Structures are given as C-alpha cells and as structure tokens.
C-alpha cells in the first residue's frame, strides 16, 4: 500500500512532508491555539495530540464526555468524538454550546447524511467522518478558526462583579479586597455562576460542569456547596436559588 493510500485511510497519520514551518498555526503573536481532543481510544488520542503538538498547537486529551464538560472552558477549539463511553457526543456538544461559543469539530465514525445533520444541529461548527487525512483535519481547523476569530473574545481571566473579584489564572477570590478561601469545587461553582451573571444555571448543568457527574441526581452535593459559598461570602444573596431550575449569581 502506498503512503498516500495509508494517509487517506488512517485518520491519525502525520505526513512528514507536511511538517514544515509554514504548517505552524500563525496567531499574530498570540498564544498557540489550545485544542481539546475528546477521544475514548487511548492510542488514537495520543497520536492525534502528538500530531497537533508537532504542528504548533497546545493539545490535551480527555476520554469521556463528563471530563470534556469540565475541561472545555480552557480550550480554543474542541475535537469531539461523538462515540463516547459515558455520554452521547451530541448531548455533550449541546451542553458545551449552551454555555460557550468555543468552536467544535465533530469527529466520528457516524457517516450518514442524518448523522451529519444531527451533528451540525447539535452545535458543531464542522463534521468529519473517520477515517480522515491529517492534512484535511489541519485545513478544517484553520478554516473554522478563520470564521470564528473575528467574533471570538479572549477568555475572561478576571471576573469582577461588584466587590467580588475572581482571578481565574491564580484561582483566587476576593471580596472587598479580602481573600476568600474556597475549595476547588466551590471556586468552580462560583466561577460558573459569575461568568454568566444573567443566566440561571440548572442543577444538571452544575453537576456536569463542576463535578463531571452525568449519572447522579443533583441534590445535597450542590446544596451543601452553595450553602458553604454563601457563608464564606457573608450573604445568602450572592447566590440566588431559582426554585425548580437551579441557581444564578445575585446582584450586590
């Protein structure tokens, strides 16, 4: 079998002749593009991540939908396999799209016209069926990023809501200049609410995004953390309960 035929059949082949300096993604002096690979097959994920890094991207991988819902906020682009062991990839795509404009390229063995329609309707920006060539993947990534870059805003690294300040990089919260000691989950919960101050975040979404748990019924875990946050922030009005739906950030 020729090299060309192999490259077309194997979605994880990185052709040597494509590894030129021109292939490195130019981002006008910005940080390299951060790509989250959501792929349940370890070998495939490792090969794809290696290929992306070789071409100048910052790439990491996760193996489940729940982990993708936890990690997607740090990515500039998501390569999402729709066939995941815990959640349906279409549902993962919808959940990401509900809270983020991060571009998503669906990568899957599902190759019917209906599959493509469902993938695009779920919110993916492009759709690739396996097997695919690595050069085609690179071209599609660049095409998607050209479309979204004019509208894409940098991630908000410091969120300020009145006297409340959340520093995402340092993972520090201060209230009226005083540091507030939070656990990792408390920080993630507060940031998720503060990043969307006008939105009501459902209990299911909180469980998925903060705890990565798609199976348990939302209950005491969320209530306990909300209660603890209210106590540490010194007022129950910081987090408002919307009965039967979820929570939102309160106005101060």
PAPATOR-917547 format. One line per 4 residues: number of its first residue (from 1); their letters; for each residue x, z, y of N, C-alpha, C. Coordinates in nm, 3 decimals. Example, Ala and Ser with C-alpha at 12.3 -4.5 7.8 and 13.67 -1.06 7.14 Angstrom:
// residues 2
1) as) 1.319/0.780/-0.569/1.230/0.780/-0.450/1.320/0.780/-0.330; 1.285/0.708/-0.225/1.367/0.714/-0.106/1.290/0.787/0.003 .
//
This chain:
// residues 252
1) xxxx) 0.085/0.000/-0.119/0.000/0.000/0.000/0.089/0.000/0.125; 0.057/-0.083/0.222/0.139/-0.091/0.343/0.117/0.030/0.431; 0.213/0.054/0.526/0.199/0.167/0.618/0.073/0.150/0.702; 0.045/0.024/0.745/-0.074/0.003/0.828/-0.200/0.041/0.753 .
5) xxxx) -0.209/0.004/0.626/-0.328/0.038/0.548/-0.339/0.188/0.532; -0.225/0.256/0.509/-0.228/0.402/0.494/-0.277/0.469/0.620; -0.229/0.422/0.737/-0.268/0.483/0.863/-0.417/0.470/0.887; -0.477/0.360/0.843/-0.620/0.342/0.863/-0.701/0.429/0.770 .
9) xxxx) -0.644/0.461/0.653/-0.721/0.538/0.554/-0.706/0.687/0.576; -0.592/0.732/0.626/-0.565/0.875/0.636/-0.583/0.921/0.780; -0.682/1.007/0.808/-0.705/1.050/0.945/-0.597/1.141/0.999; -0.503/1.184/0.918/-0.404/1.281/0.964/-0.263/1.224/0.962 .
13) xxxx) -0.248/1.092/0.954/-0.116/1.030/0.960/-0.075/1.019/1.107; 0.049/1.058/1.138/0.103/1.042/1.272/0.208/0.932/1.269; 0.176/0.809/1.310/0.272/0.699/1.300/0.395/0.725/1.386; 0.514/0.702/1.328/0.638/0.728/1.401/0.650/0.640/1.524 .
17) xxxx) 0.609/0.514/1.514/0.630/0.424/1.627/0.539/0.457/1.744; 0.447/0.552/1.727/0.361/0.592/1.835/0.416/0.712/1.910; 0.525/0.770/1.861/0.580/0.892/1.920/0.678/0.860/2.032; 0.634/0.788/2.131/0.717/0.755/2.246/0.683/0.846/2.361 .
21) xxxx) 0.772/0.857/2.462/0.741/0.942/2.577/0.613/0.901/2.645; 0.578/0.772/2.641/0.456/0.726/2.706/0.332/0.783/2.643; 0.345/0.829/2.516/0.228/0.882/2.449/0.195/1.024/2.491; 0.291/1.092/2.558/0.266/1.228/2.602/0.160/1.229/2.711 .
25) xxxx) 0.055/1.311/2.699/-0.054/1.307/2.795/-0.008/1.348/2.934; -0.027/1.257/3.030/0.008/1.288/3.168/-0.106/1.363/3.234; -0.074/1.476/3.295/-0.179/1.557/3.355/-0.146/1.593/3.499; -0.068/1.506/3.566/-0.040/1.520/3.709/0.016/1.658/3.741 .
29) xxxx) 0.114/1.705/3.660/0.178/1.832/3.689/0.102/1.952/3.640; -0.015/1.932/3.580/-0.092/2.045/3.530/-0.041/2.088/3.393; -0.096/2.198/3.345/-0.060/2.245/3.212/-0.100/2.140/3.108; -0.030/2.133/2.994/-0.070/2.041/2.888/-0.214/2.068/2.843 .
33) xxxx) -0.280/1.964/2.799/-0.417/1.977/2.753/-0.425/2.072/2.634; -0.517/2.167/2.640/-0.535/2.264/2.532/-0.646/2.215/2.439; -0.611/2.187/2.316/-0.707/2.132/2.219/-0.735/2.235/2.111; -0.862/2.261/2.088/-0.904/2.349/1.978/-0.952/2.262/1.863 .
37) xxxx) -0.883/2.273/1.749/-0.920/2.198/1.629/-1.005/2.290/1.541; -1.128/2.249/1.515/-1.217/2.326/1.429/-1.226/2.249/1.296; -1.153/2.297/1.198/-1.138/2.226/1.070/-1.122/2.328/0.959; -1.207/2.319/0.857/-1.208/2.420/0.750/-1.100/2.396/0.644 .
41) xxxx) -1.046/2.274/0.635/-0.947/2.243/0.533/-0.808/2.272/0.591; -0.737/2.373/0.538/-0.612/2.419/0.599/-0.507/2.310/0.616; -0.488/2.229/0.515/-0.383/2.127/0.522/-0.416/2.022/0.628; -0.541/1.982/0.632/-0.583/1.884/0.732/-0.567/1.941/0.873 .
45) xxxx) -0.606/2.068/0.890/-0.594/2.131/1.022/-0.448/2.140/1.065; -0.360/2.181/0.973/-0.219/2.197/1.007/-0.156/2.063/1.046; -0.190/1.957/0.973/-0.134/1.826/1.001/-0.182/1.773/1.135; -0.310/1.794/1.164/-0.366/1.746/1.290/-0.306/1.823/1.408 .
49) xxxx) -0.295/1.955/1.394/-0.235/2.036/1.500/-0.091/1.993/1.525; -0.016/1.969/1.418/0.124/1.927/1.431/0.132/1.793/1.505; 0.044/1.700/1.470/0.045/1.569/1.536/0.011/1.580/1.684; -0.086/1.662/1.718/-0.124/1.679/1.858/-0.010/1.743/1.937 .
53) xxxx) 0.053/1.845/1.880/0.165/1.911/1.950/0.280/1.814/1.970; 0.303/1.727/1.873/0.411/1.630/1.883/0.388/1.534/1.999; 0.264/1.516/2.036/0.231/1.425/2.145/0.207/1.499/2.276; 0.249/1.623/2.284/0.248/1.694/2.411/0.129/1.782/2.438 .
57) xxxx) 0.039/1.797/2.342/-0.077/1.883/2.360/-0.048/2.025/2.312; -0.120/2.121/2.368/-0.119/2.258/2.315/-0.238/2.267/2.220; -0.212/2.274/2.091/-0.319/2.268/1.992/-0.318/2.392/1.904; -0.437/2.443/1.877/-0.457/2.554/1.785/-0.577/2.519/1.697 .
61) xxxx) -0.588/2.587/1.583/-0.699/2.557/1.494/-0.772/2.683/1.450; -0.901/2.669/1.422/-0.982/2.772/1.359/-1.057/2.706/1.246; -1.101/2.787/1.149/-1.156/2.729/1.027/-1.306/2.746/1.011; -1.372/2.818/1.102/-1.515/2.842/1.089/-1.586/2.820/1.222 .
65) xxxx) -1.718/2.803/1.214/-1.797/2.789/1.334/-1.798/2.915/1.417; -1.804/3.030/1.351/-1.805/3.157/1.424/-1.678/3.175/1.506; -1.563/3.140/1.447/-1.437/3.151/1.521/-1.431/3.050/1.635; -1.490/2.933/1.615/-1.494/2.834/1.722/-1.574/2.885/1.841 .
69) xxxx) -1.683/2.955/1.815/-1.765/3.009/1.923/-1.694/3.121/1.998; -1.598/3.185/1.934/-1.518/3.287/2.000/-1.404/3.226/2.081; -1.348/3.115/2.032/-1.223/3.062/2.088/-1.242/2.948/2.186; -1.361/2.889/2.193/-1.376/2.764/2.267/-1.354/2.777/2.417 .
73) xxxx) -1.373/2.897/2.473/-1.361/2.912/2.618/-1.220/2.889/2.668; -1.122/2.900/2.580/-0.984/2.878/2.621/-0.936/2.735/2.604; -1.025/2.643/2.564/-0.986/2.506/2.533/-1.029/2.409/2.643; -0.951/2.301/2.658/-0.988/2.191/2.746/-1.064/2.083/2.670 .
77) xxxx) -1.047/2.081/2.538/-1.111/1.981/2.453/-1.126/2.040/2.314; -1.236/2.008/2.247/-1.262/2.060/2.112/-1.280/1.943/2.015; -1.204/1.945/1.906/-1.225/1.852/1.795/-1.301/1.928/1.688; -1.427/1.894/1.670/-1.518/1.975/1.589/-1.561/1.904/1.462 .
81) xxxx) -1.515/1.958/1.349/-1.564/1.910/1.219/-1.707/1.963/1.202; -1.799/1.877/1.168/-1.938/1.919/1.154/-1.967/1.985/1.020; -1.875/1.971/0.925/-1.894/2.029/0.792/-1.812/2.157/0.781; -1.872/2.269/0.819/-1.804/2.398/0.823/-1.862/2.492/0.719 .
85) xxxx) -1.786/2.590/0.673/-1.832/2.675/0.563/-1.939/2.777/0.602; -1.950/2.812/0.730/-2.043/2.919/0.768/-2.162/2.872/0.851; -2.139/2.777/0.940/-2.244/2.729/1.028/-2.248/2.578/1.025; -2.365/2.522/1.053/-2.373/2.377/1.067/-2.304/2.336/1.196 .
89) xxxx) -2.221/2.234/1.188/-2.145/2.192/1.305/-2.232/2.150/1.422; -2.348/2.094/1.394/-2.438/2.054/1.502/-2.485/2.176/1.581; -2.513/2.286/1.510/-2.556/2.408/1.578/-2.441/2.467/1.660; -2.320/2.461/1.606/-2.203/2.508/1.681/-2.188/2.427/1.809 .
93) xxxx) -2.204/2.296/1.797/-2.193/2.208/1.914/-2.298/2.244/2.019; -2.422/2.267/1.975/-2.529/2.304/2.069/-2.498/2.436/2.137; -2.448/2.534/2.061/-2.419/2.665/2.119/-2.306/2.656/2.222; -2.205/2.575/2.193/-2.097/2.556/2.290/-2.150/2.487/2.415 .
97) xxxx) -2.228/2.383/2.395/-2.280/2.308/2.509/-2.374/2.391/2.595; -2.440/2.489/2.535/-2.533/2.573/2.611/-2.461/2.658/2.715; -2.333/2.687/2.692/-2.261/2.777/2.784/-2.137/2.714/2.845; -2.106/2.589/2.810/-1.980/2.531/2.855/-1.990/2.379/2.866 .
101) xxxx) -1.913/2.322/2.959/-1.903/2.177/2.974/-1.778/2.122/2.907; -1.707/2.205/2.830/-1.586/2.159/2.762/-1.618/2.039/2.673; -1.545/1.928/2.687/-1.574/1.811/2.605/-1.553/1.837/2.457; -1.641/1.780/2.377/-1.637/1.796/2.231/-1.636/1.659/2.166 .
105) xxxx) -1.542/1.637/2.076/-1.542/1.517/1.992/-1.576/1.562/1.850; -1.689/1.514/1.799/-1.728/1.547/1.663/-1.645/1.463/1.566; -1.588/1.529/1.466/-1.505/1.462/1.365/-1.561/1.500/1.229; -1.610/1.401/1.154/-1.685/1.435/1.034/-1.687/1.320/0.935 .
109) xxxx) -1.718/1.354/0.810/-1.737/1.251/0.708/-1.878/1.193/0.713; -1.966/1.255/0.792/-2.102/1.203/0.806/-2.097/1.074/0.887; -2.142/0.962/0.828/-2.114/0.833/0.892/-2.236/0.742/0.902; -2.356/0.797/0.894/-2.473/0.712/0.911/-2.510/0.705/1.059 .
113) xxxx) -2.594/0.609/1.093/-2.639/0.597/1.233/-2.712/0.723/1.277; -2.794/0.780/1.187/-2.867/0.902/1.221/-2.771/1.017/1.248; -2.664/1.027/1.167/-2.565/1.133/1.188/-2.503/1.121/1.327; -2.470/0.999/1.367/-2.409/0.977/1.498/-2.506/1.014/1.610 .
117) xxxx) -2.631/0.974/1.593/-2.731/1.007/1.694/-2.748/1.158/1.707; -2.755/1.228/1.593/-2.773/1.373/1.596/-2.651/1.441/1.660; -2.531/1.390/1.629/-2.411/1.448/1.687/-2.408/1.434/1.838; -2.445/1.316/1.888/-2.446/1.294/2.033/-2.558/1.373/2.099 .
121) xxxx) -2.673/1.383/2.033/-2.783/1.460/2.089/-2.751/1.610/2.092; -2.666/1.656/2.000/-2.627/1.796/1.999/-2.532/1.832/2.112; -2.478/1.728/2.180/-2.395/1.754/2.295/-2.251/1.706/2.284; -2.215/1.640/2.173/-2.078/1.591/2.163/-2.057/1.475/2.259 .
125) xxxx) -1.934/1.462/2.309/-1.901/1.355/2.402/-1.858/1.228/2.330; -1.818/1.241/2.206/-1.779/1.126/2.125/-1.795/1.166/1.980; -1.788/1.068/1.891/-1.814/1.092/1.749/-1.720/1.005/1.668; -1.642/1.066/1.578/-1.550/0.993/1.493/-1.578/1.024/1.347 .
129) xxxx) -1.588/0.920/1.268/-1.612/0.938/1.125/-1.480/0.931/1.048; -1.462/1.020/0.952/-1.345/1.018/0.865/-1.362/0.910/0.759; -1.253/0.843/0.719/-1.117/0.856/0.772/-1.100/0.777/0.901; -1.010/0.823/0.986/-0.983/0.753/1.112/-0.833/0.748/1.133 .
133) xxxx) -0.787/0.659/1.220/-0.646/0.649/1.252/-0.609/0.745/1.364; -0.488/0.800/1.356/-0.445/0.896/1.457/-0.437/0.832/1.595; -0.396/0.705/1.602/-0.387/0.637/1.731/-0.526/0.622/1.793; -0.627/0.597/1.710/-0.763/0.588/1.763/-0.807/0.723/1.818 .
137) xxxx) -0.773/0.831/1.746/-0.808/0.964/1.795/-0.744/0.990/1.931; -0.615/0.957/1.946/-0.547/0.977/2.073/-0.614/0.899/2.185; -0.652/0.775/2.154/-0.716/0.692/2.256/-0.852/0.749/2.296; -0.925/0.801/2.200/-1.057/0.858/2.230/-1.043/0.988/2.311 .
141) xxxx) -0.942/1.069/2.278/-0.919/1.191/2.357/-0.893/1.155/2.502; -0.805/1.058/2.526/-0.774/1.019/2.662/-0.895/0.960/2.733; -0.976/0.882/2.660/-1.095/0.823/2.720/-1.196/0.930/2.761; -1.216/1.029/2.673/-1.309/1.137/2.705/-1.259/1.216/2.824 .
145) xxxx) -1.130/1.247/2.828/-1.076/1.326/2.938/-1.079/1.251/3.070; -1.064/1.118/3.067/-1.076/1.040/3.191/-1.217/1.051/3.248; -1.316/1.059/3.159/-1.454/1.069/3.206/-1.484/1.206/3.264; -1.429/1.311/3.204/-1.468/1.446/3.245/-1.378/1.506/3.352 .
149) xxxx) -1.255/1.457/3.367/-1.163/1.520/3.461/-1.214/1.524/3.604; -1.280/1.419/3.656/-1.326/1.429/3.795/-1.426/1.541/3.817; -1.506/1.574/3.712/-1.605/1.679/3.726/-1.555/1.815/3.678; -1.446/1.813/3.600/-1.403/1.936/3.534/-1.339/2.032/3.634 .
153) xxxx) -1.385/2.155/3.634/-1.330/2.257/3.721/-1.234/2.344/3.639; -1.128/2.394/3.702/-1.038/2.483/3.628/-1.110/2.608/3.584; -1.066/2.663/3.471/-1.127/2.786/3.421/-1.113/2.896/3.525; -1.219/2.972/3.545/-1.218/3.079/3.642/-1.140/3.196/3.583 .
157) xxxx) -1.016/3.214/3.631/-0.930/3.317/3.575/-0.958/3.454/3.633; -1.013/3.457/3.753/-1.050/3.584/3.815/-1.197/3.573/3.858; -1.281/3.656/3.800/-1.424/3.657/3.833/-1.451/3.777/3.923; -1.509/3.752/4.039/-1.541/3.859/4.133/-1.691/3.859/4.156 .
161) xxxx) -1.754/3.970/4.128/-1.897/3.987/4.150/-1.916/4.115/4.230; -1.923/4.101/4.362/-1.931/4.219/4.447/-1.805/4.302/4.434; -1.817/4.433/4.410/-1.699/4.517/4.395/-1.634/4.508/4.256; -1.694/4.427/4.167/-1.641/4.413/4.031/-1.546/4.295/4.025 .
165) xxxx) -1.427/4.319/3.970/-1.325/4.214/3.958/-1.277/4.209/3.814; -1.284/4.088/3.754/-1.241/4.069/3.616/-1.127/3.968/3.615; -1.010/4.013/3.573/-0.892/3.928/3.563/-0.877/3.886/3.418; -0.910/3.759/3.390/-0.912/3.712/3.252/-0.771/3.708/3.193 .
169) xxxx) -0.674/3.660/3.271/-0.538/3.649/3.221/-0.479/3.784/3.184; -0.499/3.883/3.270/-0.446/4.017/3.244/-0.540/4.101/3.160; -0.662/4.051/3.141/-0.768/4.123/3.069/-0.786/4.263/3.130; -0.801/4.264/3.263/-0.822/4.388/3.336/-0.952/4.380/3.417 .
173) xxxx) -1.020/4.491/3.422/-1.143/4.503/3.502/-1.123/4.615/3.603; -1.158/4.587/3.727/-1.152/4.691/3.830/-1.284/4.694/3.905; -1.321/4.812/3.947/-1.444/4.834/4.022/-1.409/4.911/4.149; -1.431/4.845/4.262/-1.394/4.901/4.392/-1.246/4.942/4.392 .
177) xxxx) -1.163/4.858/4.330/-1.019/4.880/4.328/-0.970/4.975/4.221; -1.060/5.034/4.145/-1.023/5.129/4.041/-1.029/5.061/3.905; -0.920/5.071/3.828/-0.917/5.010/3.696/-1.018/5.077/3.603; -1.088/4.994/3.526/-1.185/5.043/3.430/-1.132/5.009/3.290 .
181) xxxx) -1.107/5.109/3.210/-1.055/5.089/3.075/-1.166/5.044/2.981; -1.151/4.923/2.927/-1.252/4.870/2.835/-1.187/4.833/2.703; -1.266/4.840/2.597/-1.220/4.788/2.469/-1.225/4.636/2.473; -1.166/4.573/2.372/-1.163/4.427/2.368/-1.304/4.368/2.367 .
185) xxxx) -1.392/4.425/2.287/-1.528/4.373/2.279/-1.606/4.400/2.408; -1.583/4.515/2.467/-1.651/4.545/2.594/-1.607/4.446/2.702; -1.478/4.414/2.705/-1.428/4.316/2.802/-1.494/4.180/2.779; -1.494/4.135/2.653/-1.551/4.004/2.622/-1.699/3.999/2.657 .
189) xxxx) -1.770/4.106/2.629/-1.913/4.111/2.659/-1.936/4.105/2.810; -1.863/4.184/2.886/-1.879/4.186/3.031/-1.842/4.052/3.092; -1.733/3.993/3.045/-1.690/3.863/3.099/-1.794/3.755/3.071; -1.851/3.754/2.952/-1.952/3.654/2.918/-2.071/3.663/3.012 .
193) xxxx) -2.112/3.784/3.046/-2.224/3.803/3.139/-2.184/3.767/3.282; -2.064/3.809/3.323/-2.020/3.787/3.461/-1.990/3.640/3.489; -1.947/3.566/3.387/-1.916/3.425/3.406/-2.040/3.341/3.431; -2.157/3.395/3.393/-2.284/3.325/3.415/-2.383/3.424/3.478 .
197) xxxx) -2.359/3.462/3.603/-2.433/3.573/3.663/-2.583/3.550/3.678; -2.626/3.425/3.681/-2.769/3.397/3.697/-2.840/3.376/3.564; -2.763/3.372/3.456/-2.821/3.338/3.326/-2.851/3.462/3.244; -2.955/3.451/3.162/-2.986/3.555/3.064/-2.920/3.513/2.932 .
201) xxxx) -2.831/3.596/2.880/-2.759/3.566/2.757/-2.832/3.633/2.642; -2.874/3.553/2.545/-2.952/3.607/2.434/-2.866/3.696/2.344; -2.934/3.783/2.270/-2.864/3.869/2.175/-2.792/3.787/2.068; -2.856/3.681/2.022/-2.793/3.597/1.920/-2.665/3.536/1.974 .
205) xxxx) -2.670/3.488/2.099/-2.552/3.427/2.158/-2.441/3.529/2.176; -2.475/3.651/2.214/-2.374/3.756/2.228/-2.308/3.785/2.094; -2.388/3.793/1.989/-2.332/3.819/1.856/-2.237/3.707/1.814; -2.275/3.582/1.843/-2.192/3.469/1.805/-2.063/3.464/1.885 .
209) xxxx) -2.074/3.481/2.017/-1.959/3.458/2.104/-1.865/3.577/2.113; -1.918/3.697/2.105/-1.834/3.815/2.119/-1.788/3.866/1.983; -1.880/3.868/1.887/-1.847/3.924/1.756/-1.822/3.818/1.649; -1.855/3.692/1.678/-1.835/3.587/1.579/-1.919/3.607/1.456 .
213) xxxx) -2.034/3.670/1.472/-2.120/3.705/1.359/-2.249/3.625/1.368; -2.265/3.531/1.276/-2.386/3.449/1.277/-2.490/3.496/1.177; -2.459/3.602/1.103/-2.549/3.644/0.995/-2.625/3.772/1.027; -2.558/3.869/1.087/-2.623/3.997/1.112/-2.732/3.985/1.218 .
217) xxxx) -2.833/4.067/1.205/-2.937/4.072/1.308/-2.883/4.151/1.427; -2.894/4.093/1.550/-2.847/4.166/1.667/-2.921/4.298/1.680; -2.851/4.406/1.696/-2.917/4.536/1.702/-2.832/4.640/1.769; -2.802/4.745/1.693/-2.735/4.860/1.751/-2.596/4.827/1.804 .
221) xxxx) -2.528/4.731/1.744/-2.392/4.697/1.789/-2.392/4.659/1.936; -2.481/4.567/1.974/-2.487/4.523/2.113/-2.533/4.637/2.203; -2.638/4.707/2.162/-2.691/4.816/2.244/-2.585/4.923/2.270; -2.506/4.954/2.168/-2.402/5.056/2.184/-2.297/5.011/2.285 .
225) xxxx) -2.254/4.886/2.278/-2.154/4.837/2.371/-2.209/4.825/2.513; -2.334/4.782/2.526/-2.396/4.775/2.658/-2.405/4.914/2.720; -2.447/5.010/2.639/-2.457/5.148/2.689/-2.321/5.200/2.733; -2.217/5.172/2.654/-2.083/5.216/2.689/-2.035/5.150/2.819 .
229) xxxx) -2.063/5.020/2.834/-2.023/4.949/2.955/-2.092/5.008/3.078; -2.221/5.033/3.066/-2.294/5.091/3.179/-2.234/5.225/3.220; -2.196/5.304/3.120/-2.137/5.434/3.151/-2.002/5.419/3.220; -1.919/5.327/3.173/-1.787/5.309/3.232/-1.795/5.248/3.372 .
233) xxxx) -1.899/5.165/3.395/-1.915/5.105/3.528/-1.990/5.197/3.623; -2.044/5.306/3.570/-2.106/5.408/3.654/-2.249/5.381/3.695; -2.311/5.276/3.638/-2.450/5.247/3.674/-2.512/5.156/3.569; -2.636/5.186/3.533/-2.706/5.101/3.437/-2.748/4.968/3.499 .
237) xxxx) -2.745/4.960/3.634/-2.791/4.837/3.700/-2.692/4.721/3.688; -2.568/4.749/3.641/-2.472/4.641/3.624/-2.515/4.544/3.514; -2.580/4.595/3.410/-2.625/4.509/3.301/-2.775/4.530/3.285; -2.850/4.424/3.309/-2.996/4.431/3.308/-3.048/4.382/3.173 .
241) xxxx) -3.135/4.460/3.112/-3.199/4.419/2.987/-3.321/4.333/3.018; -3.325/4.215/2.960/-3.443/4.128/2.970/-3.514/4.140/2.836; -3.620/4.217/2.835/-3.686/4.254/2.710/-3.727/4.133/2.628; -3.691/4.138/2.501/-3.726/4.031/2.409/-3.634/3.910/2.415 .
245) xxxx) -3.538/3.910/2.508/-3.448/3.794/2.522/-3.302/3.836/2.508; -3.253/3.915/2.604/-3.112/3.952/2.600/-3.073/4.030/2.724; -2.960/3.990/2.786/-2.907/4.064/2.899/-2.856/3.968/3.006; -2.848/4.017/3.129/-2.784/3.943/3.236/-2.709/4.041/3.325 .
249) xxxx) -2.618/3.987/3.404/-2.544/4.071/3.497/-2.635/4.111/3.611; -2.632/4.239/3.651/-2.714/4.286/3.760/-2.647/4.264/3.894; -2.725/4.265/3.999/-2.674/4.249/4.135/-2.635/4.385/4.192; -2.524/4.386/4.263/-2.480/4.511/4.325/-2.466/4.492/4.475 .
//
